[in-house]
C-alpha cells in the first residue's frame, strides 16, 4: 500500500528543516562571521563595539569554513630536522653519563669528553683494559624505548674502540624519537597559529618528516614563517666567563653565544642547561621595575625545584637566559629564587615581549624547520575561485532542473524540490561538522548535483515500466521505489567507498573533494528515497489520479 506512517513523515520533514536551518547562516556569511568574531572577543574580555554585526542568538551561527584557495592565505611545506633532536639528546645525556663514570675513576681511570659526531657521546678512558666495566656502567643509564613497536628495546647503544667509549641512540629509539618529534612539532605549530586566532588552518603530517601548513586569511607566507619559524628554544645556562672575541676558543662541553643586549659581547656557557623552556607552564608579557617591557614566566614543579636549587648554590654567579642561541640577559644571582617564577628582561618593545610570551607559552619547536615550499594566495584569486564555483554550480543546477522538468513533468518537479533540499542539507552538514570548503570541494558539490537526480531517474524509469504492465498508479509507484532501491544502494555505496578511500589516503584538496562527495551521497540517497517519495505520496493522496504521466 502506498503510504508512510505519520511519525516517519514528521522525522523526514524534521531532518530537512534542521539541515536547512543549519545552512541558513551561510546565506549571511559576512554578518555571521563578524558576529562570531565579536563573540570570541567578548569571551576573552575584549571590548566590542555595540554597532558590530547583529545575528539573532537563537539561530545557529556555524559556517562552512572557506579553504585557502577560496579565502586566500599562505601555504608552507616544512621539513623537520630530526637530527637536531639526536644532538640535543646526546648533549643533555652527558651530565648523567659523567656522574655514573666519575665514582669509578679508581677502576676505569680518568674520563675525558672527546669531540665527535653530534649524535654520539665519545669518552676517552685512561684505563682501556677496564673498558668493559665502563661500558656496563654506561648501559645502566639506558631506558626502555617508549614505543609499542619496540617492546623490549633500549634507547642507548654502547660500544668502544680502543680507549674511546661510544654512546649513541639505538635504531628503535631513533624511530620512536622521530615519531615524537613530528607529533610535538604538529601540536606546537597548531598552538602558535591558534594563539593569533586564525580561522581553520590546515596542519597535516606528510611522509616521515614533513608538515603541510595552510592558513587562510593570513597576509603572506613570510608572515606565517615569522609566526611558526622561530624555534623559541629557551634555556637557563651557567656562565663560565664573557669575552669580546667572537673567535674565542672554548672547551668541549662549552659553547660561545652572542649577547643581544650588549652588542659585541659573547658569553662562554656550559652547554648542558639547568632548566629549559619545556619546564615552563606559563609566560605573560609584563613590565620590569623600571617600566620596560619584559616577560614573566613560571616553571612546573620539577623545573622550579632545579631552578631553586641552582640559585641557592650559586649566589653571586651570573646566570644566562638564552633564546634560540642568543643570550637575552645574564643577571647575577642575588639570592635564592624559590617558587619557580621570574621575569625575563631585555631590550624588548611591547610587541616583541607579547610575541615572545606567545612563543614561549605555545612551547618550543623540538627541531629546526626547513621550508621546502611556500606560496601566497591573494584574496583576489580566492574571490575569483568563489565566483567561478558559483557559476559552475548555477549552470549545473539550472541544467539539471530543466532536464528533470522536461523529461518527467510533475515527477521531475518533485525531484527538483528534493534537489534544492539536498543542496541545503549538504551545506547544513558542512556547517555542523565545521568542514572546510575548497575549490575541489565545490567540484564535489557540482558532481553531487548531477548524481542526486540519478536515483530519481532510476525510480521514475521503473515506475514507467510498471505502468506498462497495466498495474494501477499506486501499485506502479510502490513497485518503482522497491525495485529501484537495490540499484540505488549499489551505485551509491561503491561511490561512497571511493570517497572514504580518498579521505583516508589523500590530503589537502583531495580530502576537500572527498568530504563534499561523501556528504552529498548521503543526502542524495536520503532525498531520493524519502523526500521525493513523501512528495509523491502527498500529491497522490490529494489528487487520486487514475493515470500517471511520468
C-alpha positions in Angstrom: 0.0 0.0 0.0 1.3 3.4 -1.0 1.6 5.1 2.4 4.1 6.4 5.0 3.4 6.4 8.8 2.8 9.8 10.4 5.9 9.5 12.7 8.1 8.8 9.6 6.7 11.9 7.9 7.5 14.0 10.9 11.0 12.6 11.1 11.7 13.3 7.4 10.4 16.9 7.5 12.2 17.4 10.8 15.5 16.4 9.4 15.0 18.5 6.3 14.1 21.5 8.5 17.1 21.0 10.8 19.5 20.7 7.8 18.2 23.8 6.1 18.3 25.8 9.4 21.9 24.9 9.9 22.6 26.1 6.3 20.9 29.5 6.8 24.0 31.3 8.3 25.9 30.7 5.1 23.5 32.9 3.2 24.6 35.8 5.5 28.3 34.9 5.6 29.9 38.2 6.3 27.4 39.2 9.0 27.6 35.8 10.8 31.4 35.8 10.6 31.6 39.2 12.1 29.2 38.1 14.8 31.3 35.0 15.7 34.4 37.1 15.9 32.7 39.5 18.2 31.5 36.7 20.5 35.0 35.3 20.7 36.4 38.7 21.6 33.8 39.0 24.4 34.8 35.6 25.7 38.4 36.7 26.2 37.4 40.0 27.8 37.9 42.4 24.9 35.7 45.4 24.3 33.4 45.1 21.3 31.5 48.0 19.6 27.8 47.9 20.0 27.5 48.7 16.3 29.0 45.4 15.4 27.3 42.8 13.2 24.0 41.6 14.6 22.8 38.0 14.4 20.0 36.5 16.5 21.4 34.4 19.2 18.6 31.8 18.9 19.7 31.0 15.4 22.7 28.7 14.6 25.9 30.6 13.8 28.1 27.7 12.3 29.6 28.5 8.9 31.2 26.5 6.2 34.9 27.5 6.5 36.5 28.6 3.3 39.7 27.0 2.4 43.0 28.5 1.3 42.1 28.5 -2.4 38.8 30.4 -1.7 39.8 32.9 1.0 43.4 33.4 0.1 46.3 32.9 2.5 49.7 31.2 2.9 50.9 27.7 2.1 54.1 26.2 3.5 55.7 22.8 3.3 58.2 22.3 6.1 60.8 19.6 6.8 61.6 18.9 10.4 65.3 18.4 11.0 65.0 15.4 13.3 68.8 15.2 13.6 68.7 18.2 15.8 66.9 16.1 18.4 69.6 13.5 18.4 72.2 16.1 19.0 70.2 17.7 21.8 69.6 14.3 23.4 73.3 13.5 23.5 74.1 16.9 24.9 71.6 16.5 27.7 72.8 12.9 28.4 76.5 13.8 29.1 76.0 15.0 32.7 74.2 11.8 33.6 76.9 9.7 32.0 79.7 11.7 33.7 78.0 11.2 37.1 77.9 7.5 36.6 81.5 7.1 35.5 83.2 9.5 37.9 82.7 7.4 41.1 84.5 4.5 39.3 87.7 6.5 38.4 89.7 4.3 40.8 88.9 1.4 38.5 88.5 2.8 35.0 90.8 5.8 35.4 90.1 9.4 34.3 87.4 10.3 31.8 87.5 13.0 29.2 84.8 14.0 26.7 86.0 13.9 23.1 84.8 15.7 20.0 82.9 13.7 17.5 79.6 13.4 15.6 76.7 15.3 17.2 74.6 12.2 17.6 77.3 10.4 19.7 79.0 10.9 23.1 82.7 9.9 22.8 84.5 9.5 26.2 88.3 8.7 26.5 89.0 6.2 29.3 92.6 6.3 30.7 92.4 2.6 31.6 91.5 0.8 28.3 91.7 -2.6 29.9 88.6 -1.6 32.1 86.6 -0.6 29.0 84.1 -3.4 29.6 83.4 -2.1 33.1 82.9 1.4 31.7 80.5 0.1 29.1 78.4 -1.8 31.7 78.2 1.5 33.7 77.1 3.4 30.6 74.4 0.8 29.8 73.0 1.3 33.2 71.6 4.8 32.3 69.7 3.4 29.3 65.9 3.2 29.4 63.3 1.1 27.6 62.1 2.6 24.4 58.6 4.1 24.9 57.0 2.7 21.8 54.6 -0.2 21.2 56.6 -1.2 18.1 59.8 -1.6 20.0 58.9 -3.5 23.2 62.0 -4.8 25.0 64.4 -2.5 23.2 66.7 0.0 25.0 67.2 3.6 24.0 71.0 3.6 24.0 73.7 1.6 22.3 77.1 1.4 24.0 80.3 0.3 22.2 84.0 1.1 22.3 87.1 1.4 20.1 90.5 1.2 21.8 90.3 3.7 24.6 87.1 5.5 23.4 83.7 4.7 24.9 80.9 5.5 22.3 77.3 6.1 23.3 74.6 6.6 20.7 70.9 6.2 20.3 69.6 2.8 19.2 67.7 2.4 15.9 64.5 1.7 17.8 64.9 4.9 19.8 65.6 7.0 16.7 62.3 5.7 15.1 60.4 6.5 18.3 62.1 9.8 18.6 61.2 10.8 15.1 57.6 10.0 15.7 57.5 12.0 19.0 59.3 14.9 17.3 56.8 15.1 14.4 53.8 14.9 16.8 55.3 17.6 19.1 56.1 19.9 16.1 52.5 19.5 14.8 51.0 20.3 18.2 53.2 23.3 18.8 52.6 24.8 15.3 48.9 24.3 15.9 49.1 26.1 19.2 51.1 29.0 17.8 48.7 29.6 14.9 45.7 29.2 17.3 47.2 31.9 19.6 46.7 34.5 16.9 43.1 33.5 16.3 43.5 32.3 12.7 40.4 30.5 11.3 40.5 26.9 10.4 44.2 26.3 9.5 45.2 23.0 7.8 48.2 21.4 9.6 48.9 17.9 8.5 51.8 15.5 8.5 53.2 14.4 5.2 55.6 11.5 5.0 58.0 10.8 7.7 59.4 14.2 8.4 57.3 16.9 6.6 54.5 19.1 7.7 51.9 20.8 5.4 50.7 24.2 6.8 47.9 26.1 5.1 46.4 29.2 6.8 43.5 31.0 5.1 43.3 34.8 5.6 46.9 35.4 6.6 48.8 38.1 4.7 51.8 36.3 3.2 54.0 33.2 3.5 56.7 35.4 5.2 54.2 36.4 7.9 53.4 32.8 8.5 57.1 31.8 8.6 57.7 34.6 11.2 54.9 33.1 13.3 56.0 29.5 13.3 59.6 29.5 12.1 61.0 30.7 15.4 62.0 27.7 17.5 61.8 29.7 20.7 64.2 27.4 22.5 64.6 28.9 25.9 67.3 27.7 28.2 68.9 28.8 31.5 72.6 28.0 31.5 75.6 28.6 33.8 78.0 31.3 32.7 81.8 30.5 32.7 83.0 33.9 31.5 82.4 36.6 29.0 84.6 38.0 26.1 84.6 40.4 23.2 86.3 37.9 20.9 83.8 36.1 18.6 86.5 33.5 17.8 87.4 32.7 21.4 88.3 29.0 21.9 86.1 27.1 24.3 86.5 23.7 25.8 84.4 20.8 24.7 81.1 20.8 26.6 81.1 24.6 26.5 79.6 27.0 23.9 80.2 30.6 22.9 77.0 32.6 22.3 76.4 36.3 21.5 74.6 38.8 23.7 71.5 40.6 22.4 71.5 43.4 24.9 75.3 44.1 24.8 76.4 44.1 21.2 79.9 42.7 20.7 79.9 40.7 23.9 80.0 37.0 23.9 79.4 34.5 26.8 81.1 31.2 27.4 78.4 28.9 28.8 78.1 25.3 29.9 76.3 23.5 27.1 74.1 21.5 29.4 71.2 23.7 30.6 69.9 23.8 34.2 66.3 24.4 33.1 64.7 24.6 29.6 61.6 26.1 28.1 59.9 22.6 28.3 59.6 23.2 32.1 57.6 26.4 31.5 53.9 26.3 32.3 53.1 30.0 31.7 54.6 33.1 30.1 53.0 36.5 30.0 54.0 40.0 28.8 54.9 42.2 31.7 57.0 45.3 32.8 60.1 45.3 35.0 60.7 47.6 37.9 61.8 50.4 35.5 58.6 50.2 33.5 60.4 48.5 30.5 58.6 45.6 28.6 59.5 42.2 29.9 58.2 38.6 30.0 57.2 36.9 33.3 57.4 33.1 33.5 56.6 30.2 35.8 58.0 26.7 35.9 56.4 23.4 36.6 57.3 21.7 40.0 60.3 19.8 38.7 61.7 22.8 36.8 61.0 25.1 39.8 63.0 22.7 42.1 66.0 22.6 39.8 65.9 26.4 39.3 65.6 27.0 43.1 68.4 24.5 43.9 70.8 26.1 41.4 70.1 29.6 42.5 70.6 28.6 46.2 74.0 27.0 45.4 75.3 29.8 43.0 74.6 33.1 44.7 76.9 35.8 43.3 77.4 33.9 39.9 75.9 35.1 36.6 73.2 33.0 35.0 72.4 33.3 31.3 68.9 33.3 29.8 69.3 32.0 26.3 66.7 32.2 23.5 67.4 30.5 20.2 71.2 30.6 20.6 71.4 34.2 21.8 71.9 35.5 25.4 68.9 37.7 26.2 70.4 38.7 29.6 72.9 37.3 32.1 71.9 38.6 35.5 73.9 37.8 38.7 72.1 35.6 41.1 71.5 37.8 44.2 69.6 35.3 46.3 67.8 32.0 46.4 64.8 32.1 44.0 62.1 29.7 45.2 58.7 29.1 43.7 59.9 28.7 40.1 58.8 32.1 38.8 60.8 35.0 37.5 61.0 37.7 34.8 63.0 38.0 31.5 64.2 41.5 30.9 66.0 42.8 27.8 65.7 45.4 25.0 62.2 44.5 24.1 59.4 46.5 22.6 55.9 45.9 23.9 55.1 44.0 20.7 58.3 41.9 21.0 57.5 41.0 24.6 54.0 40.0 23.6 55.2 37.8 20.7 57.9 36.2 22.9 55.3 35.3 25.5 53.1 33.7 22.8 56.0 31.6 21.5 57.1 30.5 25.0 53.6 29.7 26.1 53.0 27.6 23.0 56.2 25.7 23.6 59.5 25.3 21.8 59.7 23.5 18.5 61.7 20.3 19.1 63.8 20.8 16.0 64.5 23.4 13.3 62.1 23.6 10.3 63.4 23.9 6.8 60.8 25.4 4.4 60.8 23.4 1.2 57.8 25.1 -0.5 56.0 28.4 0.2 53.1 30.1 -1.6 51.0 33.2 -1.0 47.5 33.1 -2.5 45.9 36.6 -2.7 42.2 37.2 -1.7 41.5 38.3 -5.2 42.3 34.9 -6.6 40.1 33.4 -3.8 37.3 35.7 -4.8 37.7 34.6 -8.5 37.6 31.0 -7.4 34.4 31.5 -5.4 32.8 33.3 -8.4 33.8 30.5 -10.8 32.5 27.9 -8.4 29.2 29.8 -8.1 28.8 30.0 -11.9 29.6 26.2 -12.2 27.0 25.3 -9.5 24.3 27.6 -11.0 24.8 26.2 -14.5 24.8 22.6 -13.3 21.8 23.3 -11.1 19.7 25.0 -13.8 20.6 22.3 -16.4 19.5 19.5 -14.1 16.3 21.3 -13.2 15.4 21.8 -16.9 16.3 18.3 -17.8 14.2 16.7 -15.0 11.2 19.0 -15.6 11.1 18.4 -19.3 11.8 14.6 -19.0 9.4 13.7 -16.2 6.9 16.5 -15.9 5.3 16.8 -12.4 7.5 14.0 -11.1 10.5 15.9 -12.3 9.4 18.9 -10.3 9.2 16.7 -7.2 12.8 15.7 -8.0 13.8 19.3 -8.4 12.3 20.2 -5.0 14.3 17.4 -3.4 17.4 18.6 -5.2 17.1 22.0 -3.7 16.6 20.5 -0.2 19.6 18.3 -0.9 21.9 21.2 -1.6 20.7 22.9 1.6 21.4 19.7 3.6 24.9 19.5 2.2 25.7 23.0 3.4 24.0 22.3 6.7 26.1 19.2 7.4 29.3 21.1 6.3 28.4 23.8 8.8 27.6 21.3 11.6 30.9 19.5 11.4 33.0 22.6 10.8 34.3 21.3 7.5 36.5 23.5 5.2 35.2 24.1 1.7 37.8 24.2 -1.0 37.7 24.6 -4.8 37.8 20.7 -5.3 35.0 20.7 -2.6 32.9 22.8 -4.9 33.6 20.3 -7.7 32.3 17.6 -5.4 29.1 19.6 -4.9 28.7 20.1 -8.6 29.2 16.3 -9.1 26.6 15.7 -6.4 24.0 17.8 -8.2 24.3 15.5 -11.2 24.4 12.3 -9.1 21.4 13.5 -6.9 18.9 13.1 -9.7 20.4 9.8 -10.9 18.4 7.9 -8.2 15.2 9.7 -9.1 15.8 8.8 -12.8 16.1 5.1 -11.8 12.9 5.3 -9.8 10.9 7.1 -12.4 12.0 4.7 -15.2 11.0 1.8 -13.0 7.6 3.4 -12.5 7.2 3.8 -16.3 7.9 0.1 -16.8 5.4 -0.9 -14.1 2.7 1.3 -15.7 3.1 -0.7 -18.9 2.1 -3.9 -17.1 -1.4 -2.4 -16.6 -1.0 -2.1 -12.8 -2.7 0.8 -11.1 -0.9 4.1 -10.4 -0.5 3.4 -6.6 1.0 -0.1 -7.2 3.3 1.2 -10.0 4.7 3.9 -7.7 5.2 1.4 -4.9 6.9 -1.2 -7.1 9.0 1.5 -8.8 10.6 2.5 -5.5 11.0 -1.1 -4.3 12.7 -2.4 -7.4 15.0 0.6 -7.9 16.2 0.5 -4.3 18.9 -2.1 -4.8 20.4 -0.4 -7.9 20.4 2.9 -6.0 22.2 1.5 -3.0 24.8 -0.4 -5.1 25.7 2.6 -7.1 26.0 5.0 -4.1 27.7 2.6 -1.8 30.6 2.0 -4.3 30.9 5.7 -4.8 30.9 6.3 -1.0 33.6 3.7 -0.5 35.7 5.6 -3.1 35.1 8.9 -1.2 36.2 7.2 2.1 39.4 5.9 0.4 40.1 9.4 -1.0 39.7 10.9 2.5 41.9 8.3 4.2 44.7 8.2 1.6 44.6 11.7 0.3 45.4 15.1 1.8 44.5 18.8 1.3 42.4 19.3 -1.8 41.7 15.6 -2.3 40.2 15.4 1.2 38.1 18.5 0.5 36.6 16.8 -2.6 36.0 13.5 -0.7 34.2 15.3 2.1 31.6 17.0 -0.1 31.3 13.9 -2.3 30.6 11.7 0.7 28.1 14.0 2.4 26.5 14.6 -1.0 26.0 10.9 -1.5 24.3 10.5 1.9 22.0 13.5 1.4 21.2 12.4 -2.2 20.1 9.0 -1.1 18.0 10.4 1.7 16.2 13.0 -0.5 15.7 10.5 -3.4 14.3 7.6 -1.3 12.4 9.5 1.4 11.8 13.2 0.4 10.6 12.6 -3.2 8.6 9.6 -2.2 6.9 11.6 0.5 6.1 14.4 -2.0 4.7 11.9 -4.5 2.5 10.3 -1.8 1.2 13.7 -0.5 0.3 14.6 -4.1 -1.3 11.1 -4.8 -3.3 11.2 -1.6 -4.8 14.6 -2.5 -5.4 14.0 -6.3 -6.1 10.3 -6.5 -5.2 10.2 -10.2 -6.5 7.3 -12.4 -3.4 7.5 -14.7 0.1 8.8 -14.3 2.2 10.9 -16.7 5.8 10.2 -15.8 
